[in-house]
């Protein structure tokens, strides 16, 4: 009898413990038939044989590169993950989140890494302390205030341009098939971070701070530091985001600084500093989105060169978007614009090259078959000017060894299905 009571007590305790903990398997499987085409054009005029010594030249017209494929992540990023929470009592909770990208179109990429998110955290009345790999504060604005959520051909140009603008300097690690590389950029996510999130009971105000360690070896005395580029500070990230969401309004300001390169003996550190402001307002019949983004690629010099060093490179972006509910569906549309300011010094008696810029327009429709399953269609077009080379995805612009072709337009479409679980 006593043994039976002990057994029952043990089962009761186990039941309480299990009630205080939860583990969830979740994911998204998204597949689309997608098409992309990018057109580059020879802008030089044909020069016929002449008696003035001007070189003869035959304009080479234009070249279109195109591809059609079965793709993934046209509406939501395909993923699989595990998350769990344990109630520690006294208002404290411990949590973990492990999320892996998958390529369901070919099955090549599975749970080889948890590159999307891999964090452990402690939360309570003070907020949340989160450790690991996670979204950066500045990227949150790029994706939250984009009607297309920075996915598929409709993803805004702020996202597309910043993705290349923030790449680390130096040679990228050798790619491994099916394994995402997490060591070439801190734009979307940053590794080795310590993050803090404000508690959710602040009347609509929210915020976060994030610091990412470079994990580089330091030498004392510094003269023993190896003379190798990008081995002292590259990879460091610091950023924060503060916003207000209440009723139909959501607005947030974010700032981040990513160290993308360094040269210890030259005394230089290359950073990309990003400031963006995003907002949305739900009127009911329509929801409006907007974002302003400013990024600066700059080199900090311990000793400023006599001629001032390399000029900063600025990237300015704008986004306007809208979603319109229609029965079980949702119409999505956006316009985005980016401009690169190379800050090239003006030269007397010379034609100064205009700064590169691009515009993009995207239109899409999502039809919800259920809460978890949806059909979607998106079309988009990018127009490049002055040498900008942004695409909707797919193949790059064609160019030959002579560099005769200039990127012009890029168009694309996604038709797909998304299932979440």
N, C-alpha and C positions, 0 to 999 in steps of 0.2 A: 504494500500500500504506500509506504514511504517512497519507494522507488518510483511509483506511478506519479505521485505528487511532484517529485523532483523533476521527472520528465516533462510533466505538464508545465511546470514553472519555467523550465529551460525553453520549451516551445514558445511560451508567452514572451519571454525576454527576446528570443530570436525574432518574433513577430514585431515587437516594438522597434528593434534595431532596423529591420527591413523597412518599416514604415518611415523611419527617419532618413532613409537613403533612397536614391533613385538613379538608375542608369538608363539612358535612351539611345537607341540606334535610330539614326535619321539620315536623310539624303535627298538628292535630286537627280533624276535621269532625264536629260534634255537632248533631243536629237533634231537635226534640221537638214533639209536640202538647201544648200547655200551656193550662191554664185557671186563671183567677183571679177571685175575688169578694171584695168588701169591703163590710161592712155598717156603716152609721152610724145612730145612734138618737137621737131627741129624748127627752131625759130629764126635760123639764119636765112637770109634771102639768097635766091639763086643769082650767081654772077656769071654772065656769059663771057666768052672770049673777047678781049678788048685790047686796045692799044695804050692803055694807061698804066700797065704794070700791076693792075689789081688782080689778085689770085682768082682763078676760076673756081666756082663752087656750085654744086648741084644740091638743092634742098632735098633732104631725104624723107620729107613728109612726116608721118606719124606711125607709131608702133603701139599696138594694143596687146597687153598680156592679160589672159583671162583663165579662170579655172572654176569648175563646178565640183562640189564635193558633198559627201554626207558628213556634216560637222556636228559639234556638240556645243552646248552653252549659248544658244542663240537668244534665249529668253532669261533663263536662270543658269548660273554656273553648275555644271554637273559635279556632284560631290557625294561622299559618304563619310559619316562621322559618328562619334560616340561622345556623349556628354553625360555628366552625372553630378549630383549634389548630395552632400551629407549634412544633416542638421546636427550641429555641435552643441546646441543648447545655448541659452542666454542671448539669443538673437544672432549667434555666429553660424556661418555655414562655410564648408569647404567644397570647392567645385573643380571639375576638370573639363576640358573641351579638346578633343582630338578630331581634326577634320582634314580629309584627304581629297585632292582633285582626282577625278576619273575621266577617262576618254571612252565613253560608251559606244562611240561610233566605230572604233576598231579594237577596243579592249586592251590597247597597248599600255595605258596608264591605269594603274589600280592603286592599292594601298601600299605604295612604295615609300611615300613620305607623308607626313601630316603637314604639308606645306601651306595649306590654307589657314589653319590655326592649330596651335598646340600650346595650351595654357593651363596653368593651375592657379587657383585664386582662393582668397579668404575674404568673405564679405560680412557686413553687419551694419549697425547703425552709423558707423563711420564712413561707409561707402564700400568700395571693393579694391583690393590690392591684387593685381593680376601679373603673373610672370610667364614669359615665353614669347612665342611668335604670334603676332596679331596685326590687325589693320592699323595703319597710321592715322592720326587725327585728321590730317589734311585730306586723305583719300576719302574719308567718310563723307565730306561735303561733295566731292566729285561724284559719288555714286548715289547718295541719298536724294540729291536734288536733280538727278537726271531721270526723266521719264522712262528711259530704257535701262536704268540701273547699271550703266557701263558694261552692257552685254550685247554681243552680236554686232551686226553691221550698223545698228542705230546708236552705238556708244558715242558720247559726245567728244568733240575734238580736244577739249581740255584734258580728258583722260588719255586720248591717243598721243597728243603732243608731249605731255608730261611723262608718259611711259618711257619715251626715248630720251627726254631731257635729263632724267634722273639716273641714267645708267652709270654704274661705277666705271672709272677709268682703268685702263690696263687690259690685259688679255683675259677674256672670260674663261672660266674653268671648262674643261672638256665636257661636252654634253653627253649624258648617258641616256639612251633611248628609254622613254617611258618614265623618267625620273625628273621632276621639275627642279630647275636650278634656283636656289633661294639666295645665292650669293652675289647677285649682280645689280641689285637695286633695292632701295628703301622706299620706293614710291607708293606701292599698294600696301605692302606689309613690311614690317621690320622684325628681324630676329634678335634674340637675346635682350628682350625689353623688360623693363619694370614699369608697370602702368598703374595709375590710380584713377578711379571713377567716383564721382560724387554720388551720394545716396539719392534714391529716386523720389524722396519725399520733400522736395524743395520748391513746391508750388509751380512746377513746370520747368524750372531751371535744371540744366544738366551740364556736365563737363568732364573732361579727362586730361591727364597729363601722362606723357610717355617718354621714357629715356631708354635708348638702345646702346648697349656697350659695343665698342669696336672689337674688343677681345684681341688687341694687338700687343705684342711683347714690347716692354719698355726696358731700356738699358741704362744703368747708372755706373759710370759716367756715360753721357749720350754719345761720346765719340766712338763707342763700340757698336752703335746701331748700324746694321748692315746697310750698305748703299744701294738699296732696292726701292723702287717707287711703290707707293701705296701699301707700305707695310707698318705704318706707325699710327694712323688715325682713321683710315678709310673704314666705313661701315657704321660710324657713330651717328645716332639720330636723337634729336630732342624735339618735342612738339607738344601742342596742347589744343584743346577745342572747348569752346563754351557756347551754350545755346539756350534757347527758350522754346518749349513746345507746349501749347495749351489750346485746346479746341482746334480750330482750322489752321492755326498759324504754327509754323516751325521755322526758326531762323537760327543760324549758327555761324560763328567766326572761328577760323582755325589757322594755326601757324606751325610750320615745321622747318627744321634745318637738318639736312642730310649731308654728311661728309662723304663725297664720292671719290676723292683722291687726295694724295699727299706726297710730298717729296721732302724727307727730313733734312737732307744736306743742302738742298736748294732753298729751304725755308719757306715752302709754299704749302698751302692747304686749300683744296678746291671744294666748295660747298654749293648746294642748291637750297636756297631759302624760299619757302612758299607761303603765301598768305592768300586765303580765299574766304569769301563770304557767300553763303547760300541761303535760300529761303524758299518756302512753299506756302501756298494758301489755298485751302479747299473751300470753294464757293458752293459746293454741292453739285450743280450741273457740270462744272469744270473745276479742275485743280491746276493752278499755275505754279511753275517752277522757275527759278532764276539763280545764276551764280556768276560771280566775278572772281577771277583768279589771277594772281601775279606771282611769277616765279623768277628767280634771279640766279644764274650760274656765275659765281664769282670766285676769284683767287685771292686769298689773304697772303700777303708777303710779310715775312719777318723784317726784311729790308726792301723797301719799295725800289724797283728798278729806276734808273735815271730817266727813262722815257715813259715811266708810269705803268709798265706791265701790260698784260692783256686786258682789253676792255671787258666789262661785264656783259653777259648776254641775258637779255630780258625776254620773258615769254608771258604775254598777256592773253587771257581768254575770257570769253563771254558765252553765256548759255541762257536761252529762253526756251521753256517747254510747257506742254499742256497735256493733260489726260482728260478724256471725256467718257464717263460711264454710259454704255448703251445696252440696256437689258443685262444679259449675262456676259456682255463683252466690255472691252475698254479700248478706246482709240487713243493712240499715243503719237505725239509729234514734238519735234524739237528743232531749233536752229542754234548752231554754235559757230564761234569764230575764234581764231587764234592768230597772233602776230608775233614774230620774232624780231626783236630789236638788237641788232648786232653791235650797235654803238660804234660803228666804224668811223674813224676820224675823217672829216671832209677833206678832199684833196682839190687844190686849186687847178683850174684848167682841165678837169677830168670829170667824166660822167659818173656820178655816185650811184651805185646799185641800190635800188629800192629794197626794203626789208621784206623777207618772205612772209606770206600770210595765206590763210585758207578759210573757206566757209564750208559748212556742212548742213544739209537739211535731211531729216529722217522722218518717216511716217510709218506707223505700224498699227496692228489690230490684234488684240488678244481675246479669244473666246473661251470662257471657263465652262468646261463640261461638268466639273464638280469643284469642290474646294481644293482638291489635290491635282487635278488634271486639266490641262489647257492646251488649246491649239493657238498658234500665233503666226503672224506674217509681218515682215518688216522690209522696207526698201529704203535706200539711202544713197546720197551722192555728195562727194567732196569736190570742191573746185579749188585748185592750188594756183597761186600767183607768185611771181618773182622767185621761183626756185624752191618753194615749199614742196615737200614730197610726202604728204600724208595720204593714207588710203583707208578704205572701209575694212580692210583685211585682205587676205589672199596674197597673190603674187606682187612682187615689187615692180616699180616702174622700170621699163627697159632703158638701158643706156649702153653705148658702145665705148670702145677704148678712147675714142676722140672726145667723148663727152658732149656729143652734139645734141642730145635729146634732153628736153626739160619736162618735168612732171606737169601734167595738166589736170585731168579729172579722174575720179575713181568712183565706180558705182557698185552696188551690191544688193543682194536680197537674201532673206532667211524665210523658209517655210518649215515649221516644225511642231513638235509636240513636247510638252513638259509634264513629268509626273513627279510629285513629291511624296515622300513617306517619312 
